[in-house]
Amino acid sequence: MSKVFFIFFIASVNFLYSQKKKEIKENVTDFYAKTDSLPFFKFERAELDTLIKVLSDYPMVAGAMGIKFKETIGFKVDRKGIINSFQHYKTDLIMPKDKSFINEADEQKMYNSMKRENERVIKLTESLWFSDSLRENQEIIINMAFIPGEIKKDEGKKVIYLSAGLTNTNQMYNIGVRKFAVKKTLLAKIYFESTIKNNPKDIDAYYNLASCFIKLKDNSNACENFKKCLELGDKTVEEQIKKYCN
């Protein structure tokens, strides 16, 4: 993940019960008032918002140029819990008045990059939806926004970007620890996996990810991560390997 320290990421969710976009009946969630409920999401709404904000990785050039990106994206969850059928219903790339792309190809490249990132982040929530509650052909629609932080000058008169999001690997790990402590194992697993993606030598993340798999009764994946700890030099996991890796 690129070190992006100026991202503010928000999302609001609507559940659409009609395939006909002109005749939509919707149960609109209220992100701003924090009073909405997610009938098909396994945790409270704030967890979805935090996950999207923390794990998003947008192009540094977008923040540097002050580009805003807003999108309405839809997807479905099948009976196996797999997210599929992405639809990009509305995408807006808002440029500052004093900025522009050199050519249309560069602008289209930015559009495509941000669309792919939205899909990637949503795929991370794959284990967090009650697929058995979803009716056939029902969609989940998420309104997402990428808004760069405001620009300020430090004492040395150098331009810096204020961080409004959580994109630091240590913060990902710490959130994972907190989620595991309150028994939100599926959430903790996602944060530890993302930590490892950004720091493949993080022994503690491997150990805690293995602990998540133990809680989820997945000894095979737990063993894989315990053995990775051993490979990285942590001999204290030999007991866990003996216990769970027969």
C-alpha positions in Angstrom: 0.0 0.0 0.0 1.3 3.4 -0.8 1.8 5.8 2.1 -1.2 8.0 1.6 -1.7 10.4 4.6 -4.4 12.6 3.2 -7.4 10.4 2.5 -10.8 10.9 4.0 -13.1 8.1 2.9 -16.9 7.9 3.6 -19.5 5.4 2.5 -23.3 5.2 2.8 -25.3 2.1 2.0 -28.7 1.6 0.4 -30.4 -1.7 -0.1 -32.3 -1.9 -3.4 -35.2 -4.3 -3.9 -35.9 -3.8 -7.6 -33.9 -4.6 -10.7 -35.6 -1.7 -12.5 -33.5 1.4 -11.7 -36.4 3.7 -12.7 -38.7 2.0 -10.1 -36.4 1.6 -7.1 -37.8 0.9 -3.7 -35.2 1.5 -1.1 -34.4 1.4 2.5 -32.0 4.3 2.8 -29.5 4.2 5.6 -28.5 7.4 7.3 -24.7 7.5 7.5 -24.4 11.1 8.7 -26.8 10.7 11.7 -25.3 7.3 12.5 -28.8 5.9 13.1 -29.1 3.5 10.2 -29.2 -0.3 10.5 -27.7 -2.8 8.1 -30.0 -5.8 8.0 -27.6 -7.9 6.0 -24.3 -6.8 7.6 -22.9 -8.9 10.5 -21.7 -5.9 12.5 -22.8 -2.4 13.3 -22.6 0.3 10.6 -19.6 2.0 12.1 -17.5 -1.1 11.6 -18.2 -1.1 7.8 -17.3 2.6 7.6 -14.0 2.1 9.5 -13.0 -0.9 7.5 -13.5 0.9 4.2 -11.7 4.0 5.4 -8.7 2.2 6.9 -8.1 -0.3 4.1 -8.6 1.9 1.1 -5.5 2.7 -0.9 -5.9 5.4 -3.5 -3.4 6.9 -5.9 -1.1 9.5 -4.2 -1.4 11.7 -7.3 -5.2 12.0 -6.6 -4.6 13.5 -3.2 -1.7 15.6 -4.5 -3.9 17.1 -7.1 -6.8 17.6 -4.8 -9.1 15.4 -6.8 -12.4 14.3 -5.3 -14.0 11.1 -6.5 -17.5 10.0 -5.7 -19.2 6.8 -6.9 -22.3 4.8 -6.5 -21.4 1.1 -6.8 -23.6 -1.9 -6.6 -22.8 -5.6 -5.9 -24.5 -8.9 -5.0 -23.7 -11.6 -2.5 -24.5 -15.2 -3.5 -25.5 -18.0 -1.3 -21.9 -19.0 -0.7 -21.1 -15.4 0.6 -19.1 -14.5 -2.5 -19.4 -10.9 -3.7 -20.0 -10.5 -7.4 -21.8 -8.6 -10.2 -20.2 -5.2 -9.6 -22.1 -2.3 -11.2 -20.7 1.2 -11.4 -23.9 3.3 -11.6 -22.5 6.8 -11.1 -18.9 8.0 -11.0 -17.9 11.6 -10.6 -14.3 12.8 -10.7 -14.1 16.3 -9.5 -11.0 18.3 -10.4 -9.9 21.6 -8.6 -10.4 24.6 -10.8 -6.7 25.1 -11.2 -5.9 21.5 -12.1 -6.5 19.4 -15.2 -5.3 16.3 -17.0 -3.0 16.6 -19.9 -5.1 14.3 -22.0 -8.3 12.2 -21.8 -6.3 9.0 -21.6 -4.8 10.1 -18.2 -8.2 11.0 -16.9 -9.7 7.7 -17.9 -6.8 5.9 -16.3 -7.6 7.7 -13.0 -11.3 6.7 -13.3 -10.4 3.1 -13.9 -7.9 3.0 -11.1 -10.3 4.4 -8.5 -13.1 2.1 -9.7 -10.8 -0.9 -9.2 -9.9 0.2 -5.8 -13.5 0.5 -4.7 -14.2 -3.0 -5.9 -11.1 -4.3 -4.1 -12.1 -2.8 -0.8 -15.7 -4.1 -1.1 -14.3 -7.6 -1.8 -12.6 -7.4 1.6 -16.0 -7.4 3.3 -16.9 -10.7 1.6 -17.2 -12.7 4.8 -19.3 -10.0 6.6 -22.7 -10.3 4.8 -25.6 -12.6 5.7 -25.9 -14.1 2.3 -28.8 -16.4 3.4 -30.9 -13.3 4.0 -30.4 -11.9 0.5 -33.2 -12.5 -2.0 -32.5 -13.4 -5.5 -31.4 -10.5 -7.7 -31.2 -8.1 -4.7 -28.4 -5.6 -4.8 -26.5 -3.7 -2.1 -25.6 -0.2 -3.2 -22.8 1.8 -1.6 -22.2 5.5 -2.1 -18.4 6.0 -1.7 -16.3 9.2 -1.7 -12.6 9.9 -1.8 -11.9 13.4 -0.4 -8.3 14.7 0.0 -7.4 16.3 3.3 -6.9 20.1 3.4 -3.5 21.5 2.6 -1.5 23.4 5.2 2.0 24.7 5.5 4.4 23.7 8.3 6.9 26.0 10.0 9.4 25.4 7.2 6.8 26.7 4.7 6.6 23.3 3.1 3.3 22.1 1.9 1.9 19.0 3.8 -1.3 17.1 3.7 -3.2 16.5 6.8 -4.3 12.9 7.5 -8.0 12.4 7.8 -7.9 8.6 7.4 -6.2 5.6 8.8 -3.8 4.1 6.3 -0.8 3.2 8.6 0.1 -0.5 8.9 0.5 -0.2 12.6 -2.9 1.3 12.9 -4.4 -1.6 10.9 -2.7 -4.1 13.3 -3.8 -2.2 16.4 -7.4 -2.1 15.2 -7.2 -5.9 14.6 -6.0 -6.5 18.1 -9.0 -4.5 19.5 -11.5 -6.3 17.3 -10.1 -9.7 18.4 -10.3 -8.6 22.1 -14.0 -8.0 21.8 -14.5 -11.2 19.9 -15.1 -9.7 16.4 -12.9 -12.4 14.9 -14.0 -11.9 11.3 -13.1 -8.2 11.4 -9.8 -8.9 13.2 -8.9 -11.4 10.5 -9.4 -8.8 7.8 -7.2 -6.2 9.6 -4.4 -8.8 10.3 -4.4 -10.0 6.7 -4.2 -6.4 5.4 -1.3 -5.7 7.8 0.6 -8.7 6.5 0.0 -7.6 2.9 1.7 -4.3 3.7 4.4 -5.9 5.9 5.1 -9.5 5.1 7.6 -9.9 7.9 5.2 -8.8 10.7 5.5 -11.8 13.1 2.8 -10.5 15.5 0.3 -10.1 12.7 0.9 -13.7 11.5 0.5 -15.0 15.1 -2.7 -13.1 15.7 -4.1 -14.1 12.3 -3.4 -17.7 13.2 -5.3 -17.1 16.5 -8.2 -15.8 14.4 -8.2 -19.0 12.4 -8.2 -21.1 15.6 -11.3 -19.2 16.8 -12.9 -19.8 13.4 -12.0 -23.5 13.6 -9.8 -23.4 10.6 -6.7 -25.2 11.8 -5.2 -25.6 8.4 -4.8 -21.8 7.8 -3.9 -21.4 11.5 -1.0 -23.8 11.0 0.2 -22.0 7.9 0.5 -18.8 9.8 2.1 -20.3 12.9 4.7 -21.9 10.6 5.3 -18.5 9.0 6.0 -17.2 12.5 8.6 -20.0 13.0 10.1 -19.3 9.6 10.6 -15.6 10.6 12.4 -16.7 13.8 9.7 -17.0 16.5 10.4 -20.3 18.1 7.7 -19.8 20.8 5.1 -21.0 18.3 6.5 -24.6 18.3 4.0 -25.5 21.0 1.1 -24.2 18.9 2.4 -26.1 15.9 2.6 -29.3 17.8 -1.0 -28.7 19.2 -2.8 -27.7 16.0 -0.7 -29.0 13.1 -1.1 -32.8 13.2 
